[in-house]
């Protein structure tokens, strides 16, 4: 699809929670609560009247964290918590680490199709993850021929996070894919640790200079003042995972993988968080008096070899650029998820990305990677940093477990 034919669909409002360290400040919130808090903030920032939202697209990867198995209601309950009209439909998408980006792609597609297929014009996109609450699971089958409610004894016990990091069909695991991709690209352990220091340093500076701390940065983030499931009041106004580290500390950590590229210090942090955005067609946005500044200029999703899933951004960025009618050099700012330092550095090297305009306020190694929320967290940080720097085009991308990548390009139409 040529750029001139690409539908004009805009992000009218976007927001994210601070990212919480595992088993810390946000661990008492369900993903649904975090998604609803972010959604209400995105709605408020957009200025839209709730009754004008036509649909909800939600994303939550770990579908077994909410009490009472309420995860299956995630997008619907967000619509209800945000007091949208009761007849507003909602549904879930799941593309693992690309799920947040996929909410925008799916919302875009709903708006873009002819009205005779789907007359949706405004979509609330919401994603959240509470990895702290990912449970231990007993894999015990129902007994054939007995009561449906009886299970066989002696089931296998699984840690739901550790188990999901293995890609059994691909014969690999997430950290192994980063290790393999890094090796193929000639990345060294020293480079991984050096980059980790950069990510942490940038994130620490961004937190210190955030708008919540009297500065100008991280305006996509809002201070979270709420009560968790245990009735505890929580105030969080910074990304909790960010820490002060050094090359000397990182060098001493053991390598977990055959090529020793992945260590506990240079991988993304397990985390909790939520983010949301309001999408609208330009025509509907203008009619409702919403901002039309931030246009989705292109997007792409691609598959890659599962054993090097970390290179997923490479082909997906290519697809997004082609759809947008842009060259890579047109992109003034990048947000590429740092699943692992070795994985990010492989992408950086393969695409020859200028590091000074990638993840300028730190990446997931420092900030954390609440799986479904990450894509929309990247968007929130990108849009406000584009505004801060006066950049016309920005791109977000993430590698995806199982061997995929997703990318999305934003245009600031005021910079034309």
C-alpha positions as CSV (number, residue, x, y, z in Angstrom):
1,X,0.0,0.0,0.0
2,X,1.5,3.3,-1.0
3,X,1.8,6.1,1.6
4,X,-0.8,8.3,-0.2
5,X,-3.4,5.4,0.2
6,X,-2.7,4.8,3.8
7,X,-5.8,5.8,5.9
8,X,-5.4,8.8,8.1
9,X,-5.9,7.5,11.6
10,X,-4.6,9.3,14.7
11,X,-3.7,8.8,18.3
12,X,-5.8,11.4,20.1
13,X,-4.5,10.5,23.6
14,X,-2.0,8.2,25.1
15,X,-0.7,7.4,28.7
16,X,1.1,4.9,30.7
17,X,1.6,4.0,34.3
18,X,5.0,4.0,35.9
19,X,6.5,0.6,35.5
20,X,6.6,-1.3,38.8
21,X,9.4,-3.7,39.9
22,X,8.3,-7.3,40.4
23,X,6.7,-8.0,43.8
24,X,6.9,-4.3,44.7
25,X,4.6,-1.2,44.4
26,X,2.2,-2.4,41.7
27,X,2.2,-6.1,42.6
28,X,-1.1,-5.7,44.4
29,X,-3.0,-4.5,41.3
30,X,-4.6,-6.8,38.8
31,X,-3.7,-6.2,35.1
32,X,-7.3,-5.1,34.7
33,X,-6.9,-2.4,37.3
34,X,-3.7,-1.1,35.7
35,X,-5.3,-1.2,32.3
36,X,-8.3,0.7,33.5
37,X,-6.2,3.3,35.3
38,X,-4.2,3.9,32.1
39,X,-7.3,3.9,30.0
40,X,-9.0,6.5,32.1
41,X,-5.9,8.7,31.9
42,X,-5.7,8.3,28.1
43,X,-9.4,9.2,27.7
44,X,-8.9,12.3,29.9
45,X,-5.9,13.4,27.9
46,X,-7.7,12.9,24.6
47,X,-10.7,15.0,25.8
48,X,-13.2,12.5,24.3
49,X,-16.6,12.0,25.8
50,X,-16.8,8.3,26.8
51,X,-20.0,7.8,24.9
52,X,-18.2,8.5,21.7
53,X,-15.8,5.5,22.0
54,X,-17.0,2.8,19.7
55,X,-14.9,-0.2,20.7
56,X,-12.2,-1.5,23.0
57,X,-9.2,-3.6,22.1
58,X,-7.3,-5.1,25.0
59,X,-4.1,-7.1,25.5
60,X,-2.9,-9.1,28.5
61,X,-0.5,-12.0,28.0
62,X,-0.5,-13.8,31.3
63,X,-4.1,-14.8,31.4
64,X,-4.1,-16.4,34.8
65,X,-3.0,-13.7,37.2
66,X,-6.3,-12.1,38.3
67,X,-8.2,-13.5,41.3
68,X,-11.2,-15.6,40.4
69,X,-9.9,-16.2,36.9
70,X,-11.2,-12.7,35.8
71,X,-8.5,-12.3,33.2
72,X,-10.8,-13.6,30.5
73,X,-13.0,-10.4,31.0
74,X,-10.0,-8.1,30.7
75,X,-11.1,-5.8,27.8
76,X,-14.8,-5.9,28.7
77,X,-14.1,-5.0,32.3
78,X,-11.9,-2.1,31.2
79,X,-14.8,-0.8,29.2
80,X,-17.1,-1.2,32.2
81,X,-14.6,0.3,34.7
82,X,-14.1,3.3,32.4
83,X,-17.9,3.7,32.2
84,X,-18.2,3.4,28.5
85,X,-21.7,2.7,27.1
86,X,-22.8,-0.8,28.0
87,X,-23.2,-1.6,24.3
88,X,-19.5,-0.8,23.5
89,X,-17.9,-4.1,22.3
90,X,-14.5,-5.2,23.3
91,X,-12.1,-8.0,22.6
92,X,-8.6,-9.3,23.3
93,X,-5.5,-9.6,21.1
94,X,-2.3,-11.5,22.0
95,X,1.0,-11.2,20.2
96,X,3.2,-11.8,23.3
97,X,5.7,-8.9,23.5
98,X,4.1,-7.2,20.5
99,X,0.6,-7.2,22.0
100,X,0.5,-3.5,22.9
101,X,1.6,-2.6,19.4
102,X,-1.0,-5.1,18.1
103,X,-3.8,-3.2,19.9
104,X,-3.0,-0.2,17.8
105,X,-2.7,-2.2,14.6
106,X,-6.1,-3.9,15.3
107,X,-7.8,-0.7,16.3
108,X,-6.4,0.9,13.1
109,X,-7.8,-1.9,11.0
110,X,-11.2,-1.7,12.6
111,X,-11.4,2.0,11.8
112,X,-9.9,1.7,8.3
113,X,-12.3,-1.0,6.9
114,X,-15.4,0.2,5.0
115,X,-18.4,1.1,7.2
116,X,-20.4,-1.7,5.7
117,X,-17.9,-4.1,7.3
118,X,-17.3,-2.2,10.6
119,X,-18.4,1.4,11.3
120,X,-16.1,1.8,14.2
121,X,-14.4,5.3,14.2
122,X,-13.0,5.6,17.7
123,X,-11.1,2.8,19.6
124,X,-9.7,2.6,23.1
125,X,-6.6,0.4,23.0
126,X,-5.5,-0.9,26.5
127,X,-2.7,-3.3,27.6
128,X,-1.5,-4.3,31.0
129,X,0.5,-7.0,32.8
130,X,0.9,-8.0,36.4
131,X,3.8,-10.4,36.1
132,X,4.2,-10.3,39.9
133,X,1.0,-12.3,40.2
134,X,1.9,-15.0,37.6
135,X,1.1,-18.2,39.6
136,X,2.4,-21.6,40.1
137,X,0.3,-24.0,38.1
138,X,-0.4,-27.7,38.7
139,X,-0.8,-29.5,35.3
140,X,-3.4,-32.1,36.2
141,X,-5.8,-33.5,33.7
142,X,-9.5,-34.1,34.2
143,X,-10.3,-37.7,34.8
144,X,-11.9,-39.4,31.8
145,X,-15.1,-41.2,32.6
146,X,-15.3,-39.7,36.1
147,X,-17.0,-36.5,37.3
148,X,-16.0,-33.5,35.1
149,X,-14.9,-31.7,38.2
150,X,-12.3,-34.4,39.3
151,X,-8.6,-34.3,38.5
152,X,-5.9,-36.9,38.3
153,X,-3.4,-36.7,41.3
154,X,0.2,-36.0,41.0
155,X,0.2,-33.3,38.3
156,X,3.3,-31.5,37.2
157,X,4.0,-28.2,39.0
158,X,5.0,-25.2,36.7
159,X,6.3,-21.7,37.4
160,X,4.1,-20.0,34.8
161,X,6.7,-17.4,33.9
162,X,9.7,-19.7,33.7
163,X,7.7,-22.2,31.7
164,X,6.5,-19.6,29.2
165,X,10.1,-18.5,28.5
166,X,10.7,-21.8,26.8
167,X,9.6,-22.2,23.2
168,X,9.2,-26.0,23.1
169,X,8.3,-26.3,19.4
170,X,11.2,-24.0,18.4
171,X,13.6,-26.0,20.6
172,X,14.8,-22.9,22.4
173,X,14.2,-20.4,25.1
174,X,14.0,-16.6,25.1
175,X,17.5,-16.0,26.6
176,X,19.0,-18.6,24.2
177,X,17.5,-16.8,21.2
178,X,19.2,-13.6,22.3
179,X,22.5,-15.4,22.9
180,X,22.3,-17.0,19.4
181,X,21.4,-13.8,17.6
182,X,24.1,-11.9,19.4
183,X,26.7,-14.5,18.5
184,X,25.6,-14.4,14.8
185,X,26.0,-10.7,14.8
186,X,29.4,-10.7,16.5
187,X,28.2,-9.1,19.7
188,X,30.4,-9.5,22.8
189,X,29.5,-9.8,26.5
190,X,31.5,-6.6,27.1
191,X,29.3,-4.8,24.6
192,X,26.2,-6.1,26.3
193,X,27.3,-4.9,29.7
194,X,28.4,-1.5,28.3
195,X,25.0,-1.0,26.7
196,X,23.2,-2.0,29.9
197,X,25.0,0.9,31.7
198,X,23.9,3.3,29.0
199,X,20.3,2.1,29.3
200,X,20.3,2.4,33.1
201,X,22.0,5.8,33.0
202,X,19.5,7.2,30.5
203,X,16.6,5.9,32.5
204,X,18.0,7.3,35.7
205,X,18.4,10.8,34.1
206,X,14.9,10.6,32.6
207,X,13.4,9.8,36.0
208,X,15.3,12.7,37.6
209,X,14.2,15.1,34.8
210,X,10.6,13.8,34.4
211,X,7.7,16.1,34.5
212,X,6.6,14.5,37.7
213,X,9.9,15.7,39.1
214,X,9.8,19.2,37.9
215,X,11.3,18.6,34.4
216,X,10.2,18.0,30.9
217,X,10.7,14.3,30.2
218,X,8.4,11.2,30.4
219,X,5.2,13.2,29.9
220,X,3.5,10.0,28.7
221,X,3.7,8.7,32.3
222,X,1.2,9.7,35.0
223,X,1.6,9.4,38.7
224,X,-0.4,6.4,39.9
225,X,-2.4,7.2,43.0
226,X,-4.8,4.3,43.7
227,X,-5.7,1.5,46.1
228,X,-4.6,-2.0,45.3
229,X,-6.5,-5.2,45.8
230,X,-5.4,-5.4,49.4
231,X,-6.7,-2.0,50.2
232,X,-3.3,-0.4,50.3
233,X,-2.8,3.1,49.0
234,X,-0.1,3.4,46.4
235,X,1.6,6.5,45.1
236,X,4.2,5.8,42.3
237,X,5.6,8.6,40.2
238,X,8.7,7.0,38.7
239,X,9.8,3.8,36.9
240,X,10.6,1.6,39.9
241,X,13.0,-0.9,38.1
242,X,15.6,1.7,37.3
243,X,18.8,1.2,39.3
244,X,22.3,2.6,39.8
245,X,24.8,0.1,38.4
246,X,28.3,0.0,37.0
247,X,30.3,-2.0,34.5
248,X,32.3,-3.4,37.4
249,X,29.1,-4.9,38.9
250,X,27.8,-6.2,35.7
251,X,31.0,-7.9,34.6
252,X,30.9,-10.1,37.8
253,X,27.5,-11.5,37.0
254,X,27.4,-15.0,35.6
255,X,26.4,-15.7,32.0
256,X,23.3,-17.9,31.8
257,X,23.7,-18.9,28.1
258,X,26.2,-21.0,26.0
259,X,27.9,-17.9,24.7
260,X,27.7,-16.1,28.1
261,X,26.1,-13.0,26.5
262,X,23.0,-13.0,28.7
263,X,23.3,-12.3,32.4
264,X,20.9,-11.2,35.2
265,X,22.0,-7.7,34.7
266,X,21.7,-7.2,30.9
267,X,18.2,-8.7,30.4
268,X,14.9,-6.8,30.7
269,X,13.3,-6.7,34.1
270,X,10.2,-8.7,35.0
271,X,7.7,-5.9,35.8
272,X,4.1,-4.7,36.2
273,X,2.4,-1.9,34.3
274,X,-0.3,-0.6,32.0
275,X,-0.7,1.7,29.1
276,X,-3.5,2.9,26.8
277,X,-4.3,5.0,23.8
278,X,-7.4,6.5,22.0
279,X,-7.4,6.0,18.2
280,X,-9.7,7.8,15.9
281,X,-10.2,8.5,12.2
282,X,-9.1,12.0,11.3
283,X,-12.6,12.9,10.2
284,X,-14.2,11.7,13.5
285,X,-11.4,13.3,15.5
286,X,-12.0,16.7,13.8
287,X,-15.8,16.3,14.3
288,X,-15.3,15.7,18.1
289,X,-12.7,18.4,18.5
290,X,-9.9,15.9,19.3
291,X,-6.2,16.3,18.4
292,X,-5.2,15.0,15.0
293,X,-1.5,15.7,15.5
294,X,-0.2,12.2,15.9
295,X,-0.9,10.1,12.8
296,X,-0.1,6.4,12.4
297,X,2.0,6.5,9.3
298,X,2.7,2.8,8.9
299,X,3.1,-0.6,10.6
300,X,4.5,-4.0,10.0
301,X,4.5,-7.5,11.5
302,X,6.9,-10.2,10.3
303,X,8.1,-13.7,11.2
304,X,11.7,-14.7,11.7
305,X,13.5,-17.9,12.6
306,X,12.4,-18.8,16.2
307,X,16.0,-19.5,17.3
308,X,16.9,-15.8,16.6
309,X,13.5,-14.3,17.5
310,X,15.3,-11.2,18.7
311,X,15.9,-10.0,15.1
312,X,12.1,-9.6,14.6
313,X,12.3,-5.8,14.5
314,X,14.6,-5.9,11.4
315,X,12.0,-7.2,8.9
316,X,9.0,-5.6,10.6
317,X,10.6,-2.2,10.5
318,X,11.2,-2.7,6.8
319,X,7.5,-3.5,6.2
320,X,6.4,-0.5,8.3
321,X,8.8,1.9,6.3
322,X,7.5,0.5,3.0
323,X,3.9,1.1,4.0
324,X,4.7,4.6,5.2
325,X,6.6,5.4,2.0
326,X,9.7,6.4,4.1
327,X,13.4,5.6,4.3
328,X,15.0,4.5,7.5
329,X,16.9,7.8,7.6
330,X,13.6,9.7,7.8
331,X,13.0,8.4,11.3
332,X,14.2,10.9,13.9
333,X,13.5,8.9,17.0
334,X,13.3,5.2,17.8
335,X,11.9,3.1,20.7
336,X,13.0,-0.5,20.3
337,X,12.3,-2.9,23.1
338,X,15.4,-4.1,24.9
339,X,14.4,-7.7,25.6
340,X,18.0,-8.5,26.1
341,X,21.1,-6.4,25.5
342,X,22.5,-9.0,23.0
343,X,19.2,-8.9,21.1
344,X,19.0,-5.1,20.9
345,X,22.6,-4.8,19.9
346,X,22.1,-7.3,17.1
347,X,19.2,-5.2,15.7
348,X,21.2,-2.0,16.1
349,X,24.1,-3.5,14.2
350,X,22.0,-5.1,11.5
351,X,20.1,-1.9,10.8
352,X,23.0,0.4,11.5
353,X,20.9,2.4,13.9
354,X,22.4,5.6,15.4
355,X,22.3,4.9,19.1
356,X,22.0,8.5,20.1
357,X,18.4,8.6,18.9
358,X,17.3,5.1,20.1
359,X,15.7,4.6,23.5
360,X,16.9,8.0,24.6
361,X,15.3,7.8,28.0
362,X,16.4,4.2,28.6
363,X,14.8,0.9,27.6
364,X,13.3,-2.2,29.1
365,X,16.6,-3.4,30.6
366,X,16.3,-0.4,32.9
367,X,12.6,0.4,32.8
368,X,11.2,-3.2,32.8
369,X,9.2,-5.2,30.4
370,X,5.5,-5.9,31.5
371,X,4.8,-7.9,28.3
372,X,1.5,-6.8,26.9
373,X,1.9,-3.2,28.2
374,X,5.3,-2.7,26.6
375,X,4.2,-1.8,23.1
376,X,1.9,1.0,24.3
377,X,4.5,2.1,26.9
378,X,6.9,2.6,23.9
379,X,4.3,4.6,22.1
380,X,3.6,6.8,25.1
381,X,7.3,7.5,25.6
382,X,7.9,8.0,21.9
383,X,5.1,10.5,21.2
384,X,6.0,12.8,24.1
385,X,9.7,12.7,23.3
386,X,9.0,13.5,19.7
387,X,7.1,16.5,20.9
388,X,10.0,17.5,23.2
389,X,12.6,17.2,20.4
390,X,10.4,18.4,17.5
391,X,10.8,15.2,15.4
392,X,8.5,14.5,12.6
393,X,8.8,10.7,12.4
394,X,9.3,8.1,15.2
395,X,9.2,4.3,15.2
396,X,8.5,1.7,17.9
397,X,9.4,-2.0,17.5
398,X,9.7,-5.1,19.5
399,X,10.9,-8.7,19.0
400,X,8.3,-11.3,19.9
401,X,8.7,-14.8,21.4
402,X,8.3,-17.6,18.9
403,X,10.0,-15.6,16.2
404,X,8.2,-12.5,15.2
405,X,8.6,-8.7,15.2
406,X,6.2,-5.8,15.2
407,X,6.8,-2.1,14.3
408,X,4.7,1.0,14.1
409,X,5.6,4.5,12.8
410,X,4.2,7.8,14.1
411,X,4.1,11.1,12.3
412,X,3.8,14.5,14.0
413,X,1.7,16.2,11.4
414,X,2.6,19.7,12.7
415,X,6.2,19.1,11.5
416,X,5.2,18.9,7.8
